[in-house]
C-alpha cells in the first residue's frame, strides 16, 4: 500500500489584481470573514446578519422590491436564479455584445429549450422560441436596437447585460426599460459589473422585472459570498404561476431563508440552504462600507480614477475602446498588435494581474476594482509602461507619470 502524497501548504502571494474581476476585497471585509465565530446557519446572529444585509442591499440597489436578497455563490449563481423563471418554450430576446452576455444568452437558450431541442444539442441548443440579437464587439446595445427587436418578436422576456465586461461597454438601460414597458415585456438585467460602480437606482427602470449582480466587483466581497438579486412583483407572480425546474436556485424558496415570505418581511425565515456565517459576516460588512461611502460617492471616485488611467495608457500609444469606469479595454500600439495575450501573460508572471478579452478581437483589459487611490493607479501605470517597453514599445514613462500627477494635483487644487 503506497502512502498518500501530502503536498506542502499552499501559499498564494499577493498580486495586483488589475483585471475585470474578481476585485480587491476590502481588508475590513476580510477581517470580518476571518473573525466570524464557528456558528451554524440558523444561529441567531447569522440570521440577524442576513436580515440586516437584506435591508442594506435594498438601499444599495435603490429598490422597494421585497424580493431582494443575496444568492450564495458567485455572480453566475445569481444569474441562474434570475433566469430560473424562464420556462421551456418561453419566447425570449437576448442582446449579446460580448463574452458574458453571450454566456447569458446560452443560459437562456438552455432554459427556454424544449426537451427535444435540448436533446438535439445539449451544450448549445437552438430553441425556436429564443432570438439572440448579436451586436458587434466593442459596440453598445442601444435603445433603438432593443426597440426594434421587441417590436418585431414580442417576447415574454428580454435580457441584456448592463455593463458588458467582455468588451468594456455600457449598454442603454433606459432605452431597454422603456422598450420593455412599451411592448409589455419582462426585462432581465445582468448587473454583475455595474452594481456598486455606477450610481443608479433599479426602481427607476420599471420595465426591468429582475436583476442579478455578483459579490466580487462593485460590492468588493470575495468571489464566493453572496450575489445580489432583486425581483419585482410581476416577476414573482409569473414564477408562482409557472413554477421552475430547480430547487436550489428557486427565487421564492431562496427568499424564505432571508425572511421574505408571501411578499412580506417576517421575523424568522425558513430553512432553504446551508449558509456560511463567514460569508454572511463578510457580505454584511461590505454593504456597510458601501453605504458609508455612498453609491454616488463610489461612482464618482471610479470615474475620476478611470479617467486618470485612460489618459495615461492613451499617452503610451494605446487606443481605449471601452466606456466603463471600472475597466479600461484597449488596443496596443500598432507595433505590438497581435501580441496582446503574450503581453498579458508576461504581466501576470510578474504579479500584475491584467486580462485579455476572451473573444475576438483580442484586446487588453485593465481594471481598477477597489483600487481607488493615486498610489494604486500609479502602480498600474508604471507596471504597464514597463511591460510595453519590455516588448519594444517606445514609452516616455517620466512624461506619462508627470501627466498622471497633474491629474491628481488638479483634483486637490479644486478641493
N, C-alpha and C positions, 0 to 999 in steps of 0.2 A: 504494500500500500504506500503510495507516494504522499509526501507531505504537501499540504496546500501551500500555494505561493501567497505569501503575505507581503504586499508592496509597502514601501515606505509611506509615511503620512503625506498626503497631497498638499503641496504648498503652491498657492496661486498668488503671484505677485500683483501689486497694484499696477494698473496701466492707466493711461489717459484715454478714457472711453469717449472718443470724439466721433461717434457714429450716429446713425438714426435712432438707436436704442438697442439694447437696454440703456437707460440713462444712469446717471450717477446718483445713487441713493444718499440722501442727507445723513450725516453721521448721527443726528439725533434719532432718526428713524431706525438706523442700525442698532443704536443703543437700546431703544425700546424693544426691538426684536430680541436682542440677546439677553436682556434682563427680565423678560417676562417669566413668571413662575411656571413651574410644571403644573398645568391645570388642564382639566378635560374641557370639551366643547360645550358643556352645559353648566360650567361653573358660573356663579352669578356675575362676577366681574367681566368675564368673557362676553356673556350675553349683554351686559350693560354697555360694554365697549362697542358691540355690534349695533345696538340701538343708537348710541351717540354718533357712530360713524355713518349710519343711515341718514340721520338728520343733517350732519355736516355735509354729506355728499349732495343732498338736495340744494344746499346753499352754493356749493361749488359749481354744480351743473345748472343752477338757475331755474329750478322747476318746482312745481307744486305736485308733480306726479307722485302719488303714494308708492307706486311700484318702482322705487328707486333704491338700489342696493348693490352689493358687491358680489361677484361670482368668484368663488375660489379657483385660482389658476392664473393663467396668462391672458393676454388680450384675446387669443383665439378661443379661450373658454367663454369669455363674454360675448364674442361674436356668434358662437354656436348657440348660446342662449337666445340671442337676438333673432337668429334665423330659424329657431325651432318652431315658430308659428307657421312657417311656410310648409304647406302640405303637398303631397303628390298631385300633380295636375293643376296646381295654382298657377295663374298667369303672372309672370314676373318680368320686369325690365331691369337689367343690371347695367350700370355705367362703369366702364373699365378704362382707366388711363395709366396703369402701372401694375407692378408686381402684386401688391397687396389687395387692391380692388379686384385684380384678376383672380386671386385665391378666393375672395368673397364671392365672385361670380361662379367659380367652380363649386363652392359650398352650396350656393343656391340651386345650381343645376342638379346637384345630388339630392337636395331636399325636395325639389319640385318634380323630379323624375318619377314616372310610374314604375312599378315593379319590373315591367317588361323593358322599359327604357334603361333602367339601371342595370339590369342583367345583360343588356346588349353591349354596354361599355361601362363596367363598374367604376373605373377610376376617372373616366372622362365622359360622362353621359351627355347626350344632346337632346334634352326633352323638348318636345314641340311647344310646350307652354312657356318657355323661357327665351327671352330675346336679350342678347348681350350687345350693347352698343359700345364699340371699341373706339376710343379717342386716342390719337397717336401719342406716343411717349413724349413728354415734355410740354404737352398742352393740357389745359384745364377743361373740365366739364363745365359748360356754360348753361345758363338757364334756358337759352334758345334750343340747345341740344336736347335738354330734358323735356321741354315743352313739346317739341316736335315728336319725340318718341312716345310720350304718354298719349298725345292726341291720336297717334296712329294705332297704337297697340291696346290702349285702355286696359292695363293690367290691374290686378288686385294689389300687388306690391311693387315698389320701386326701390332700388338700392344704389347708394353712392358712398364713396369714401369722402369725408370732409376734407382731410389733408391726405394726399397720396404720397407716402414716404418713398415709394419706389422711384419717383421722378422729382419729388420735392415740389409738387404743385398743389395749390389750394383750389378746390372746386367750389362752384357757386351754390352755397347752401340756401341763400334767399330765393334764388330762381328755382331751385329744386323744390323747396317747400311750397312756393306759390303754384308751381305746376301740379304738384300732388293735390293741393286743395282744389284747384280748378277742375281736375279730372277725377276727383273722388278716389284717389289712390292712397294707400297707406305707405308712407315713406319709411325706409330703414337706413340709418346712417352709421357708418363706421367712423367713429370719432377717436380712434386709437391714438392718433398723433396730434390732435388739436386740443383735447380737453386738458386744461391746466396750462396751456401755452397761449391760446388765443382768448381774448375777452369776449365771450358770448354767453347768452342765456338760451337754453334749449326751448324754453316756453315761448320764445319769440318766433319759433318756426312751427306753427300748428299743423303744417302738412306732414310733419315727421311724427310717426307713431311710436318708433322705437329707436333707441340709441345704445351703442356699446363702445366702451373705451378699454384702456388697459392700465395696469398698476405702475409700469416701469418707465413711462415717458413723462408726460406733464405732471402726473401725481408723484413721481420720484419715489417709488416704494417697492424696490426689489422686483425682479421679474416674476416671482411666484408668490403673490399675496392675493389681492382682490381686483378683478376687472369691473369697473363701474358700468351699470346698465340702468336704463330708465325707460318705462313704458307708459303710454297714456291709456285712458280708459277704453278707447276704441280698440287698441291692440289687445288688451286683456279680454274684452268682450268677445272679440273674434276668436281668441285662443280658447275661451271657455266653450264656444260653440263647436269648434273643430277638434279640440284636443291636439296632442302632439305625441309623436312616437319616441319619446325619451322620458326617462325618469330623472336622471341626474341633472340634466340641463333644462328642466321644465320651469319656466319663469314663475308660475304661480306657486309651485311646490318650493322652489328656491326662496321665494319671498317669505314664506311662512316662518322659516328659521330666523328671519330678520324682524319678526314681529309685525308682519303685514298679512292680514287675513281678511278675505272678503272685502278688499278695498279700503281697509281701515288699519290704523296703527293700534296694536294691542300691547299689553304689558308683557306678555310672555308668548313667544313663538312656539312652534312645534318642530321636532327634530326632522331634518332632511338629509344632512351630510355631516361628517365629522370635520368641524372647523378647527383651525390651529390657533391656540392662544397667542403664539408668537406672531402669526400673520395679522391677527386682529389688533394686537398692540402696535405693530408697525403701521398698518393702514390708518388706524386712529390718529397716530402722531403725524403721519404725512398730511392728512386732511387738516389737522390743527395748524400745521406750518403754512399750508397753502392759504387758509383763511386769514391767518395773521399777516401774511404778505399781501393778501387780496389777489383775486384773479386778475383784476385790472393792473395792479402793480407788477405782477409777474409778467404779464403780457407786454407791458411797456419795457421791462428790462430785457426780455427776449428780443424785441425789435431793435433796441439800442445796440446790443452786443452783436446781433446778426449783421447789422449794418457795418460794424467795425470789421468783422471777419470778411464780409463780402468785398468791401473796399480793398482790404489787404490782398486777397487772392487775385482780385482783378489787376492790382498793381504788379502782381507776379506774372501777368500774361495769360491768366486763365479766364474763361468765359463762363459766367454764372447763368444758369438757365432756370433756377428754382425761384419760387416766391414765398416759401415758408419762412418763419422767423426762428425756427429751432434747427434748421438744416440748410446747408449750402450745397447744392449739386452743381458740379462744374465740369467743363471740358478743359483738358490740359493744354498748355501752349502747343502750337502746331507741330513743333519739332518732336514732341513727346506723344503725339496722337497714336493710339493703339497700344500704349504701354500702361494704361490705367490700372489694370489688375496687377501687373507686375509692381508698379509703384506702391499700390495699397499693401501688397504683401510685404514689401520692404519696410514700410512704416510699421506694420503690425509686428514684425520681427523685433522692432526696437521699442515695443511697448506703447506705440502711438496707434490707437485703435480707430482708424478711419475705415470706410467701407466703399466698395464699388457698388454701382447699381446692379441689380440681379436680373435685369433683362436688357435687351439691346435697345439703343446703343449703349455700350459700357461707358459710364461716367464715374467720377469720384464724388463721394458723399462725405461731408464733414459736418458733424453735429455738435451742438452746444448744450445738450440737455443737462440742466442743473450745473452748468459751468459759467454762471452769470457774474463774472468779475473780470477785471482787467488782467490779473495775473494769469488766469486760465486761457483767455483769448490770446494773450501774448505768447504763452507757451505753445498753443496750437499753431499760431502764425510762424513762430520761429522754427518749429519742427517741420512744418510743411515746406517752408522756404528751403531748409536744408535738404529735404528729400528731393525737391526739384533740382537743386544744384548737384546732388549726388547722381542724378540721372542726366546731367549735362546741360540743364537749362541755365540761362544767364539771369540771375536774380540779384538785385541790389538789396540785400537783407537790411542793411542800415537805413536805407531810404524808406523801405516798407515799414520798419518799426518806428521810424520818426513820424511818419504819417499816422500810424496807429496811435502813437502817443498824443498827437494833436486831437484825434477823435475824443479821447478821454479828457484831455485838458480843456477842450471846448465845453464839455458837459459840466466839468467842475466850475468853470468860469460862469456858466449860465445859472448855476445854483446860487 
